[in-house]
Amino acid sequence: MNIDIQQILRDRSRNWSSPEPDIGGIKRRGTMLRRRRRAGISVVTLALVGASVWGLAVLQPDDSPVVNQRIDPSQRAVTGWETLSPKLSEISQADRAGTFAVLAAAEAGLIDPGGRTWDYLRVEGGEGEWTAVHEIINCITPGSTGEICPRSGEQVTATFVREDDRFVVREVSGAATAEESSRLVGTSLPMPGGPPRYEDVAVVSAPVADGAAFAGWLLWTGPIPADRDLHVLCNLEALDADGKVVRRFRPVEMPRPHGSDNPNNPTTGEASRDGNVPWGWGIDGEPVVHGDPNEYTAEHRCSTFWWTDGSRLGDLTSGGYRATDAQIGYTAPVFGAENPVALQIHHRFGWATEEFPGARECKWILLDESNKVLASEPVAYYSLSSKPRDNMVSFDVDRLPAAVELSCGPRRDDPTLAHDASIHSFRPGEGAVLVTWEVAWPHDPLGTSVCTLRFTTNSGESFEKRRVEQGGGSRTTSDHAFDVPDGIDPTDVTDAQVSCVPWTPGD
Amino acid sequence: MPQDFDLFCRQHYPVVYRAALMLSSKKEIAEDATQEAFSRAFARWGRLSRQQWAAGWVMTTALNLCRRHLKNSRRVDPEGSHDPGEVSGPTPQRADLFSALRELPSRQQQVVILHYFGDLSVHTVAELMNLTDGTVKSYLFRARTTMKQSLSIDDGEPASTTMERNNEH
């Protein structure tokens, strides 16, 4: 069967009648969006849209006492609080045997994300003896392009037995080479145990043109699908010879362990082939670190996050800020962790009134049944957005709190000082001027300024752009793009100046 | 050369709408997403009108809006699912195709629609999605493989594809 998917897509959708575009409505909405963009400060658009919509009142000094608002989980119909255990399903013997099969292959050096790999398919048998079936896949060396790890159709089997609390490989057959057989037979490992988690199976670094690329392989040890709301966040990190992280790749979020047809033990190779793990860096042909590839190693770093059932805490208000939709969950490191070690409160954070509360020192506090502090986490908030935004605080705890408190200071901490900014260079871009500038905030605590950039063209025209600067620290350099007004060519801009003033609600 | 927005809108609206419908299978979602994507384009028309990939930008925006909408609606109704029947007159083969398309991971869906339906080059898709060309090719390959497998069940014959294109660069 010859399938031209492009043609099918077009043919099959040709008869879908499209409504007539409401160009008037599109333009009205577009004009409103444009006004918002221009009325605000271009870079922190959302924040300032919020501010302009709400119409900020002039800020009065706030000398009210510290407001502590408490949520007592015991007063709520919250389930799943009895223990910090994630309470995932029991792992079956077959799953543990499958986990062993993958780990034993890795131990014998038969899993190579950049080369010939034994890809686990399934485990058969039981009652003390199992046979693992693998398929040979040939993973492409990082640096080349094409399909990730195409299947060969050749299968190998490894028979292993249980001896006390260990599994031992007894026999290998099928398409295995003699060397592979000799490496795997006799491999003995403790029976996999503990809660479901990701096991770090293999990470390879491969030399590519003027650097190194990396590919990684993880193994989910639990049942598929997991029966709880579970998220996994992973980074692949490149480390230099001193163990310092020199490059961290975008975190990969796996909302559940690989929605795979394989009932157990899919590896990230499988997930990658399924497109569930966007780890394309291994085949992009781009070095992720430059220089001598032998100087670098790589590691996975993953955390698993389990939500409990019924974990909503409600809202908390203090010092002009409000946390809404607070939810509690547990985070566990995934490699070998026996117990969860961190508790997270996810919430949305915004203003409690229509006034910008300014920078505040706030504190999240966890209390036990006798009102003793289990843990606390200071947070400096200086949200410019009146619209609540996603936020998270994390605590190291060994048990659940009986109550959660949010407490913010009564006064604004941000001094009425401005950032010190200067333009390092500028150049024309696509419909914009690209500016490199330096900014410093030699004060403590954090502050907020509005910086105005004034651009002048070779014909003497000028236009202004504004940008909010937040935070502190010594002089830093950063790049920004500023749209030019219609009718102005970015190449005509000959001068750029910047000046900053302290943020006030009227801004 | 800047394009005229009205002309641009009339020319590309049906294609963007169909792409959104392809992804969402809900007429109202597709319509809202298309309308909003063109509104956002109008807000930026000063810059966008000079770009050859303006239509791709609008399509990408519409697909992102669709996906966000679907994600939010799934949160509200975990049992809710797409209703392919809402797309007029489905045939078994088409249902298979769109079902296969919707089962792809979101980025693969987007790459397939932009490249094969939106007629954008690999490089343009890569730029619009902030990916490398190699990653886009990889997504296309995986998507083709998955869709090919989904479509080969009709007659049991091994499938081959003619999806390779000459303008991938």
Interface residues (C-beta under 8 A of the other chain):
Chain A: M1 N2 I3 D4 I5 Q6 I8 L9 R10 R12 S13 N15 W16 S17 S18 P19 P21 D22 I23 G25 I26 K27 R29 G30 T31 L33 R34 R37 T145 G146 E147 I148 R273 D274 G275 N276 P278 G280 I283 D284 G285 E286 E430 G431 A432 D483 P485 D486
Chain B: F5 D6 C9 R10 Y13 P14 Y17 R18 L21 M22 E31 T34 Q35 E36 F38 S39 R40 A41 F42 A43 R44 W45 G46 R47 R50 Q51 V87 S88 G89 T91 Q93 R94 L97 F98 L101 L104 P105 R107 Q108 V112 I113 Y116 F117 L131 T132 G134 T135 K137 S138 Y139 F141 R142 A143 R144 T145 T146 M147 K148 L151 S152 D154 D155 E157 P158 A159 S160 T161 T162 M163 R165
